């Protein structure tokens, strides 16, 4: 495939989904260039030409103040952009921020709102560029021909797409020159018009009056609302300055400042031009009056000759004004492609749309598929709207207002919800992160609902209406605007299906609740990622082991999506099976590593270490705590170190453990490390997603240590504090946290005997066991317990050398353990009728609830577990 003469392999996928790490050309734009791009995106000359007549038709003489009032919600939303950008300078803007605040589906719709608004307005900009291009060249007949204006509009889209494809620097350079000339001509037009009003007194002239700036002079609240709704369009586009944040120097501050500065500059420019144009032309419905419906889509081209004159320098300036409307539309088309392409690019990097749209040109460092794709989508919509609508300009201008109000309002609400945890931190946070964005969001919500379901839905509004089944005749503006957004709902359900399924699978595979354990007190948290790129395979688990011990595990799968969640489930099951074999932590990880290699081999990968399974490179930490001895044995496979807080020091530390390679990558063997932990010690096992959300991992670890220093608080509260501190908002990677507070069994719960390998001692240990059971009030278990101890001790004497240890543990069950120096594990079998032996283990298996063997550094331990009587079990 060729992309503007470049080979397909000239593009590469974005290396990361994180803000500033997608491979775009960073540090290219400064504050001035960002402000220029923000202003150029609003297309000041064209916006005034296209919208001023509509505003005047709605509110009459109060058009200047209505034009200025529309600035208020825009400024409020600009503050939301500034605060959100400071926290996460991602070129996905509303998509990324709404995803973090409300989840992937709402975030996807926010990104779709941007795409819809940009595609719709591209049709409008291309149409006006085609019309003005023919007018500038003197081909007025072609300017009125819809076929030729559409062809010319398609040509302009292709040219602007090519400029955006080549690079952000070329785009910024073009915009600087075009905007400076455009603003200069508009200011000259405004000053000349006012001078002529007060010196030449043209026939339509009206001197500026204070009543023009009194919104209470508007005929009705409905008319005021409709006027503000129309005026919102002329301010839209400044957010492009934030969309290119990943290509801006100081990306966390400059884009937000540029957004606010852009809206303030637009306020002054629009207020001046609207006032001067109304003063010169009046609001009449005939001639050059701004209320003339025939000129409502373009009020400046007719005013140019009247203000500047039609001879000599005046003719040149009037033609220059026409040129500025043309270049304004063209430059806005170019800067519209920028946010549209980068929004799609960010969505692809976050796996919200197909990943091919995340490709970056190797030399230009610009999005390739997303830039070209959005250009083609704009061309398709222009052709479709031309065939569907009788007035492309009017319907596209008004329908785009719905998409604008939708995603701007969503951004305002996202700011409030994202920063809800810090709004009480200071008055500044409450004002700029809460009150102002929230008020802006409410204003946009009102404008959206009022326009979509009242004004634009009226079939008599505008020039196009459509018959909708079950509804009837509906205004074409509402059909285009809401129809485009509803199409996004359908696409969202399809595209986010994998994310939703992966999250559901992930949650179902994790422990639904942690069973109570004698060895430790437990609490846990799992925080899922907020985008398709982050839902992965973080997991934690608590595994009851023999001898009242407990296994604690936490792991992190590298992949994302359904395969990563499924891989997590497979590995979690593998850990549980291996742990129940009572293997040491290092041996559990070694066997798990073999399991990963075996899976690759089964998938047909020649070299098991080079397969593409998500399990390759997974990190894992496995710990076993023994409440009898107070020892904790740990081993890790490339995982983050655990945090440990002893009750005496109250300080969190990260004990050094041999690192061990991640599972499936090969390398040094795993090693276990043993810690002696006093009762009341706190162990924190977590995945790196918990600490990587901070500026640096070291910062995250320090914040976690500070939180865990409050170790005497309830574990549930500690979990909440850790998550609130380290993950104040949604994150790009899922995170798991498992807290365990250690306990030690009391002396009254454990009885131990040591005897030599002498058959005569079996009777003595049976008597001692019976006495201990009587002391515990468990006489009814005496017969079965004595039989179990007798059989296990006799076997130990027969098949092993050295001393024998017998231990009884009274917990929620009664556990009998016999340890010897042998390394041969007995096997359960059915003895034949003529066999003299082999029935002892079978009898034990029938009497005990569970039994098994675990190996120790000095030999092995065979254990059997019996249930306690109902009353005793409840009180244990």
SULKAPE-V328262 format. One record per run of one state. SS is the DSSP state (h for helix, s for strand, l for the rest). FROM is the first residue (numbers start at 1). LEN is the number of residues. If there is no record, write none. Layout:
ss = [SS SS]
from = [FROM FROM]
len = [LEN LEN]
//
This chain:
ss = [l s l s h s l s l h l h l h l h l h l h l h l h l h l h l h l h s l h l h l h l h l h s l s l h l h l h l h l s l s h l h l s l s l h l s l h l h l h l s l s l s l s l s l s l s l h l h l h l s l h s l h l h l s l s l h l s l s l h l]
from = [1 2 4 6 8 11 14 29 30 31 43 44 88 94 103 104 137 140 144 146 167 168 200 210 214 215 218 221 236 240 244 245 248 249 254 282 293 296 300 309 312 350 355 359 362 367 368 369 389 392 419 420 423 427 456 465 469 472 476 496 497 510 520 528 539 545 546 549 550 557 562 581 585 603 608 611 618 627 631 639 643 646 652 654 663 664 673 677 682 687 688 691 697 709 715 727 735 743 747 750 756 761 777 779 800 804 811 813 821 840 848 850 857 859 868 870 876]
len = [1 2 2 2 3 3 15 1 1 12 1 44 6 9 1 33 3 4 2 21 1 32 10 4 1 3 3 15 4 4 1 3 1 5 28 11 3 4 9 3 38 5 4 3 5 1 1 20 3 27 1 3 4 29 9 4 3 4 20 1 13 10 8 11 6 1 3 1 7 5 19 4 18 5 3 7 9 4 8 4 3 6 2 9 1 9 4 5 5 1 3 6 12 6 12 8 8 4 3 6 5 16 2 21 4 7 2 8 19 8 2 7 2 9 2 6 1]
//
